[in-house]
Amino acid sequence: MPTSPLTHFDAQGQAHMVDVAAKPATHRVAVATGVIEMRAQTLALIESGSAKKGDVLGVARIAGIQAAKKTSDLIPLCHPLALTRVAVAFETAATPVAQVRCTATVETVGPTGVEMEALTAVQVALLTVYDMCKAADRGMTITGVHVVEKHGGKSGSWVAGA
């Protein structure tokens, strides 16, 4: 049977956790981003701090950090990692569409990368924004979640679009 480029399958096609025991520990970084689009009035609530549930972006930041730490509990074949840094940041924009952009940077020193942790942080942070604002705007849309860069390991650095 030919070797699959999908590393989470063995030679028999069965799902398995990748063995990283022989890989050297290196400093690894991943950055992911995504957006939640909303009505202008909803963005105004977030920016003013007057949402009924409180500081939307502050709570979403903590949720994103927690999510990065719990990624291996959510994604079945992810390795549990000792993260050395998780940073979750937000930018708001009123045009062309009212939105909040979330960017998560995750770091570790270990034998495997942290892309899944960065993606999970962004998704959960944006889901938290939705949860905290859904009473005002059920039509919010989460979009464009993707890895924008990763560094470390055998494959070195990768930057989207480069």
C-alpha angles and dihedrals in degrees: 000000000000118000112260121228085221102093096196092072125074127219090278093052094253120141114249141162109262114249107237097167094111095045117101119245109250135168106270129190132181129183122196132177141189142164138230113205120205146157116293090244090057092052089049090055091051094047094046093049090232099120111132093242095050133238100016098187094042092054091042090052092055091045091053092050091049091048093054089053092050099044095113089055090056104037108055101216100038118115117238105248136197099233116208096192139011119180122179118189134179135207124188127208130182097196146091083002126356105255150149117223118204122200122187125193116193127184138184141157105232150098098281138045132259102224093116091051092052092047092047092050091053095046095049093044090053092044087054091054088052092048094049094047104034093102088063099036125015091173097072114133128209111210146159100030108169146135111266098184145355132188135190138039130070094312092053121202129354127181122187113251094011 
